[in-house]
Amino acid sequence: MAELHSEAENIENTAQCIIDAFKEFRVRGGSVLHYQQLYPYLQERYPHYKDVQKEAEHHLAKEGYINPAPDGLMLTQVGHEKVWGKNE
């Protein structure tokens, strides 16, 4: 039986998967991670993302890590430091 998670856990897990995707696809601050790359990545790693994706994106935007872009998510400078560390 599939393990059930709370909505908050799903949002947090989806947000972390999005952050991981920026690293996987080597996206740097000011660049966009396109949805055509992100969706298959999320589907493979965290299939529960569909229910909470918008909330996870909103959470990351509120933290200052991303900005919405027309065809994906742009990594901000703050997000760049979260993904890559301050020295990169």
C-alpha positions, -999 to 999 in steps of 0.1 A, spaced: 0 0 0 13 35 -9 24 56 20 1 85 27 16 120 33 1 152 46 -4 180 22 23 200 40 47 171 35 38 168 -2 44 205 -7 78 203 11 88 172 -9 77 187 -42 96 220 -34 127 200 -26 124 180 -58 121 213 -77 153 226 -60 170 193 -69 159 196 -105 177 230 -108 209 212 -97 203 181 -119 199 204 -150 227 227 -140 205 258 -140 222 289 -126 208 321 -111 189 341 -137 182 311 -159 150 292 -164 142 255 -158 116 247 -184 85 228 -175 93 203 -203 123 193 -183 108 197 -149 76 176 -153 93 144 -163 119 149 -135 91 153 -109 71 124 -123 100 101 -119 111 112 -85 79 123 -67 47 113 -85 26 130 -58 38 164 -71 7 171 -93 -16 177 -63 6 204 -48 29 217 -75 15 252 -75 17 254 -37 53 242 -38 61 268 -65 44 295 -44 64 284 -13 97 286 -32 88 320 -47 79 333 -12 113 322 0 128 341 -29 143 311 -46 124 312 -78 103 335 -100 77 323 -124 86 325 -161 62 319 -190 76 284 -198 92 274 -165 108 286 -133 136 311 -131 162 306 -104 169 338 -85 203 347 -70 190 336 -36 179 303 -51 213 300 -68 229 302 -34 205 276 -20 212 252 -49 249 258 -54 262 275 -22 274 310 -18 308 304 -33 297 293 -68 
